[in-house]
């Protein structure tokens, strides 16, 4: 379960998110809907521990996510603006993520590569934008996180 408790995030004098509170129970799917600039990405980045909340707390199973590697090992964040190193393949990124996510499953990776008809040895930057999103989703699902955060997927 992830819980947002009066979460506020500011960038200088601009308040992107103000006193947001809600819970997402385990085995649930939630969507954030709002216009551009409403704070959806900011809220997800705060949940992922990328941003520190200026007020309130984000808790994953009762533990704060910001500056907490052990809590963040149980979540996987797929941003809207993907970045892969120049020569990265799905297989090399799998090794990278497996070092961080203790539940990473190479069997899941193999199965999803087959389902999506992607070659794990090819450079991800050579893929179309849609195929790059599929690659990151495959990696995220293979990490077997307790919480999967998808931005604009």
Secondary structure, DSSP 8 states (H G I E B T S, - for coil): -EEEEEEEEEETTEEEEEEEEEEE-TT--------TTSSHHHHHHHHTTSS--SEEEEEETTEE-TT-HHHHTTEEEE-SS----TT-BHHHHHHHHHHH-TT--HHHHHHHHHHHT--TTSBGGGS-HHHHHHHHHHHHHHTT-SEEEES--
